Amino acid sequence: MIDRRTFSTRLLASAALGIAGAPAWAADDQRPIHLLVGFPAGGGSDAIARLLAEKLKDLLGRNVLVDNRPGAGGQVAAQLLKAAAADGTTLFLSHDHTISILPQVVKKPGFAPDADFVNVGGIATFVNGLAVSPGTPAKSVADYVEWVKTQKGGKSAVGIPAPASTPEFLVQLLAKKYNLDLVAAPYKGSAPMMADMLGNQIAAGVGSVPDFIEYHRAGKLRMIGVLGGRRQGALPDVPTFSELGFKGLEDEPFYGIWAPKGTPAAFIDTFTRALEKAVAMPEVHKQLTDMGLNVGYMSPRQLATRERAYTDVWAKIIKESGFVAQ
């Protein structure tokens, strides 16, 4: 008979061998990678994800499937990422709102980026801007300010793609700066906001350049001002608010990819090297630039630095606004 001590020793050894012999991820893993996107199809985040997924599929030799899980400004997708197995089959493509802003404006978002996620790599930075609908006569920020003052009660609504988002705080800052009565009208993503703007159901909107740019080029909407410390290459004729004397909004938000905490470092290394190659492809670089992004791969460490800097800037703005986390 095997005594209890010998049995326990063998049991522990067997468990150790089982763990070593069945890693969560292997270099020859052929399971598809699900790339979560927290906003509906048709928006900027979705377009970026689909472009990268196509190239990453070839570079990795694995299917990369875009999985739209819209809701609560990306909160639903972020919670799904936290709950996902840390085995390299689930990633999350997002911009600043879900990663930097939501944890500051929601008491219990159901995830904490630093504790629950690991940075995989950054794709680009971008800026937000103010656009007006085709039925709104303004062709500049000054025109828009004067137009709002002529409206009934001197009040006007401004669309935003998500409540308690950077665009909502921007609406507040614009109202304060120009002494306007502006009401932020939240939507469930940029796509439905754009639909209402195109149909003149709402006079203006604040959102990212990637969301607005194609409609601006087509003459269906007009971008009249952008944030950031420089004019955007894709919109050379649109002034920055800094140029117009509105300082303090120069820091640029970002797009990146995250994985569940505990995802094997070997997978992260393999994926981020493929991401760097994809972003550097001339056709990808051009398409992302045409979308209004300031394209540039960021390593996991660089993405973490960008994230912290942006979070700190907006923590101050949110606090000064008097906003109380819901």
For each residue, the residues with C-beta under 8 A, 3 or more apart:
1:
2: 6 7 10
3: 6 7
4: 7 8
5: 8 9
6: 2 3 9 10
7: 2 3 4 10 11
8: 4 5 11 12
9: 5 6 12 13
10: 2 6 7 13 14
11: 7 8 14 15
12: 8 9 15 16
13: 9 10 16 17
14: 10 11 17 18
15: 11 12 18 19
16: 12 13 19 20
17: 13 14 20 21
18: 14 15 21 22
19: 15 16 22
20: 16 17 23
21: 17 18
22: 18 19
23: 20 26 264
24: 85 86 87 88 263 264
25: 29 87 88 263 264 266 267
26: 23 29
27: 266 270
28:
29: 25 26 62 88
30: 61 62
31: 62 88 89
32: 62 63 64 65 89
33: 56 60 62 63 64 65 88 89 90 91 271
34: 65 67 89 90 91
35: 49 52 53 64 65 66 67 91 92 93 257
36: 67 69 77 80 81 90 91 92 93
37: 45 46 49 66 67 68 69 70 77 92 93 94
38: 45 69 70 71 73 74 75 76 77 78 92 94 98
39: 43 45 46 68 70 74 161 189 190 191
40: 43 46 68 70 188 189 191 192
41: 46 68 191
42: 46 191
43: 39 40 46 47 161 189 190 191 211
44: 47 48 190 208 210 211 291
45: 37 38 39 48 49 93 94 95 255
46: 37 39 40 41 42 43 49 50 66 68
47: 43 44 50 51 210 291
48: 44 45 51 52 93 123 210 255 288 291 293
49: 35 37 45 46 52 53 66 93
50: 46 47 53 54 66
51: 47 48 54 55 284 287 288
52: 35 48 49 55 56 64 93 123 275 278 279 284
53: 35 49 50 56 57 64 65 66
54: 50 51 57 58 64
55: 51 52 58 59 278 281 284
56: 33 52 53 59 60 64 271 274 275 278
57: 53 54 60 61 62 63 64
58: 54 55 61
59: 55 56 274 277 278
60: 33 56 57 64 270 271 274
61: 30 57 58
62: 29 30 31 32 33 57
63: 32 33 57
64: 32 33 35 52 53 54 56 57 60
65: 32 33 34 35 53
66: 35 37 46 49 50 53
67: 34 35 36 37
68: 37 39 40 41 46
69: 36 37 38 76 77 80
70: 37 38 39 40 76 77 188 189
71: 38 75 76 77 188
72: 75 76 162
73: 38 97 98 101 102 161 162 163 164 165
74: 38 39 77 78 94 97 98 102 162
75: 38 71 72 78 79 98 102 106 109 110 111
76: 38 69 70 71 72 79 80
77: 36 37 38 69 70 71 74 80 81 92 94 98
78: 38 74 75 81 82 92 94 98 99 102 109 110 111
79: 75 76 82 83 109 110 111
80: 36 69 76 77 83 84 90
81: 36 77 78 84 90 91 92 111 116 117 258 259 260
82: 78 79 110 111 116 117 260
83: 79 80
84: 80 81 89 90 260
85: 24 89 90 260
86: 24 259 260 261 262 263 264
87: 24 25 90 263 264 267
88: 24 25 29 31 33 259 263 264 267 271
89: 31 32 33 34 84 85
90: 33 34 36 80 81 84 85 87 259 260
91: 33 34 35 36 81 120 257 258 259 271
92: 35 36 37 38 77 78 81 117 257 258 259
93: 35 36 37 45 48 49 52 123 255 256 257
94: 37 38 45 74 77 78 97 98 99 255 256 257 258
95: 45 98 99 126 208 253 254 255 256
96: 99 100 101 166 253 254 307 310
97: 73 74 94 100 101 102 162 165 166 253
98: 38 73 74 75 77 78 94 95 101 102
99: 78 94 95 96 102 103 113 117 256 258 307
100: 96 97 103 104 253 307 310 311 314
101: 73 96 97 98 104 105 164 165 166 314 318
102: 73 74 75 78 97 98 99 105 106 109 164
103: 99 100 106 109 111 112 113
104: 100 101 311 314 315 318 325
105: 101 102 164 318 323 325 326
106: 75 102 103 109 164 325 326
107: 325 326
108:
109: 75 78 79 102 103 106 112
110: 75 78 79 82
111: 75 78 79 81 82 103 116 117
112: 103 109 115 116
113: 99 103 116 117 258 307
114: 117
115: 112 261
116: 81 82 111 112 113 260 261
117: 81 82 92 99 111 113 114 258 259 260 261
118: 258 259 260 261 262 263 268 300
119: 122 256 258 300 301 303 304 307
120: 91 256 257 258 259 268 271 272 275 300 303
121: 256 257 271 272 275 276 297 298 299 300 303
122: 119 254 255 256 257 296 297 298 299 302 303 306
123: 48 52 93 254 255 256 257 275 279 288 293 295 297 298
124: 254 255 279 288 293 294 295 296
125: 252 253 254 255 293 294 296 306
126: 95 208 209 210 252 253 254 255 292 293 294
127: 208 209 226 227 228 232 252 253
128: 166 167 170 206 207 208 209 226 227 253
129: 206 207 208 209 212 223 224 225 226 227 235 238
130: 141 144 158 170 174 204 205 206 223 224 225 226
131: 197 204 205 206 207 212 215 216 221 222 223 224
132: 136 138 144 203 204 221 222 224
133: 136 197 198 200 202 203 204 205 221
134: 198 200 220 221 222
135: 200 203
136: 132 133 144 147 200 203 204 222
137: 143 147
138: 132 141 143 144 146 147 222 224
139: 143 222 224
140: 143 144 224
141: 130 138 144 145 224 225 239 241 244
142: 145 146
143: 137 138 139 140 146 147 224
144: 130 132 136 138 140 141 147 148 204 224
145: 141 142 148 149 178 180
146: 138 142 143 149 150
147: 136 137 138 143 144 150 151 156
148: 144 145 151 154 155 156 180 181 182
149: 145 146 154 180
150: 146 147 154
151: 147 148 154 155 156
152: 155
153: 181
154: 148 149 150 151 180 181
155: 148 151 152 181 182 183
156: 147 148 151 180 181 182 183 203 204
157: 182 183 184 185 202 203 204
158: 130 171 174 182 183 184 185 202 203 204 205 206
159: 185 187 193 196 197 202 204 205 206 207
160: 163 165 167 168 171 184 185 186 187 193 205 206 207
161: 39 43 73 165 167 186 187 189 190 193 207 211
162: 72 73 74 97 165 167 168 186 187 188 189
163: 73 160 168 184 186
164: 73 101 102 105 106 168 323 326
165: 73 97 101 160 161 162 168 169 186
166: 96 97 101 128 169 170 253 314
167: 128 160 161 162 170 171 184 205 206 207
168: 160 162 163 164 165 171 172 184 186
169: 165 166 172 173 314 317 318 321 323
170: 128 130 166 167 173 174 206 227 249
171: 158 160 167 168 174 175 182 183 184 206
172: 168 169 175 176 182 184 321
173: 169 170 176 177 246 249 317
174: 130 158 170 171 177 178 180 182 206
175: 171 172 178 179 180 181 182
176: 172 173 179
177: 173 174 246
178: 145 174 175
179: 175 176
180: 145 148 149 154 156 174 175
181: 148 153 154 155 156 175
182: 148 155 156 157 158 171 172 174 175
183: 155 156 157 158 171
184: 157 158 160 163 167 168 171 172
185: 157 158 159 160 202
186: 160 161 162 163 165 168
187: 159 160 161 162 190 192 193 196
188: 40 70 71 162 192
189: 39 40 43 70 161 162 192 193
190: 39 43 44 161 187 193 194 207 208 211
191: 39 40 41 42 43 194 195
192: 40 187 188 189 195 196
193: 159 160 161 187 189 190 196 197 202 205 207 211
194: 190 191 197 198 205 211 212 215 221
195: 191 192 198 199
196: 159 187 192 193 199 201 202
197: 131 133 159 193 194 200 201 202 204 205 215 221
198: 133 134 194 195 215 220 221
199: 195 196
200: 133 134 135 136 197 203
201: 196 197
202: 133 157 158 159 185 193 196 197 205
203: 132 133 135 136 156 157 158 200
204: 130 131 132 133 136 144 156 157 158 159 197
205: 130 131 133 158 159 160 167 193 194 197 202 212
206: 128 129 130 131 158 159 160 167 170 171 174
207: 128 129 131 159 160 161 167 190 193 211 212
208: 44 95 126 127 128 129 190 211 212 253 292
209: 126 127 128 129 212 213 223 226 232 234 235 291 292 293
210: 44 47 48 126 213 291 292 293
211: 43 44 161 190 193 194 207 208
212: 129 131 194 205 207 208 209 215 216 221 223 292
213: 209 210 216 217 223 234 235 290 291 292
214: 217 218
215: 131 194 197 198 212 218 220 221
216: 131 212 213 219 220 221 222 223 235
217: 213 214
218: 214 215
219: 216 222
220: 134 198 215 216
221: 131 132 133 134 194 197 198 212 215 216
222: 131 132 134 136 138 139 216 219
223: 129 130 131 209 212 213 216 226 235 238
224: 129 130 131 132 138 139 140 141 143 144 238
225: 129 130 141 238 239 240 241 244
226: 127 128 129 130 209 223 231 232 235 238 239 240 241
227: 127 128 129 170 240 241 242 249 250 252
228: 127 232 240 242 249 250 252
229: 240 242 250 252
230: 240
231: 226 235 236 238 239 240 243
232: 127 209 226 228 235 236 238 292 294
233: 236 289 294
234: 209 213 289 290 291 292
235: 129 209 213 216 223 226 231 232 238 292
236: 231 232 233
237:
238: 129 223 224 225 226 231 232 235
239: 141 225 226 231 243 244
240: 225 226 227 228 229 230 231 243 244
241: 141 225 226 227 244 246 249
242: 227 228 229 245 246 247 249 250
243: 231 239 240
244: 141 225 239 240 241
245: 242
246: 173 177 241 242 249
247: 242 250
248:
249: 170 173 227 228 241 242 246
250: 227 228 229 242 247
251: 309 310 313
252: 125 126 127 227 228 229 294 310
253: 95 96 97 100 125 126 127 128 166 208 310
254: 95 96 122 123 124 125 126 298 303 306 307 310
255: 45 48 93 94 95 122 123 124 125 126 293
256: 93 94 95 99 119 120 121 122 123 298 303 306 307
257: 35 91 92 93 94 120 121 122 123 271 275
258: 81 91 92 94 99 113 117 118 119 120
259: 81 86 88 90 91 92 117 118 120 263 267 268 271
260: 81 82 84 85 86 90 116 117 118 263
261: 86 115 116 117 118
262: 86 118
263: 24 25 86 87 88 118 259 260 267 268
264: 23 24 25 86 87 88 267 268
265: 268 269
266: 25 27 269 270
267: 25 87 88 259 263 264 270 271
268: 118 120 259 263 264 265 271 272 300
269: 265 266 272 273
270: 27 60 266 267 273 274
271: 33 56 60 88 91 120 121 257 259 267 268 274 275
272: 120 121 268 269 275 276 299 300
273: 269 270 276 277
274: 56 59 60 270 271 277 278
275: 52 56 120 121 123 257 271 272 278 279 297
276: 121 272 273 279 280 297
277: 59 273 274 280 281
278: 52 55 56 59 274 275 281 284
279: 52 123 124 275 276 284 285 288 295 296 297
280: 276 277 284 285 297
281: 55 277 278 284 285
282: 285 286
283: 286 287
284: 51 52 55 278 279 280 281 287 288
285: 279 280 281 282 288 289 295
286: 282 283 289 290
287: 51 283 284 290 291
288: 48 51 123 124 279 284 285 291 293 295
289: 233 234 285 286 292 293 294 295
290: 213 234 286 287
291: 44 47 48 209 210 213 234 287 288
292: 126 208 209 210 212 213 232 234 235 289
293: 48 123 124 125 126 209 210 255 288 289
294: 124 125 126 232 233 252 289
295: 123 124 279 285 288 289
296: 122 124 125 279
297: 121 122 123 275 276 279 280
298: 121 122 123 254 256 302 303 306
299: 121 122 272 302 303
300: 118 119 120 121 268 272 303 304
301: 119 304 305
302: 122 298 299 305 306
303: 119 120 121 122 254 256 298 299 300 306 307
304: 119 300 301 307 308
305: 301 302 308 309
306: 122 125 254 256 298 302 303 309 310
307: 96 99 100 113 119 254 256 303 304 310 311
308: 304 305 311 312
309: 251 305 306 312 313
310: 96 100 251 252 253 254 306 307 313 314
311: 100 104 307 308 314 315
312: 308 309 315 316
313: 251 309 310 316 317
314: 100 101 104 166 169 310 311 317 318
315: 104 311 312 318 319
316: 312 313 319 320
317: 169 173 313 314 320 321
318: 101 104 105 169 314 315 321 323
319: 315 316 323
320: 316 317
321: 169 172 317 318
322:
323: 105 164 169 318 319
324:
325: 104 105 106 107
326: 105 106 107 164
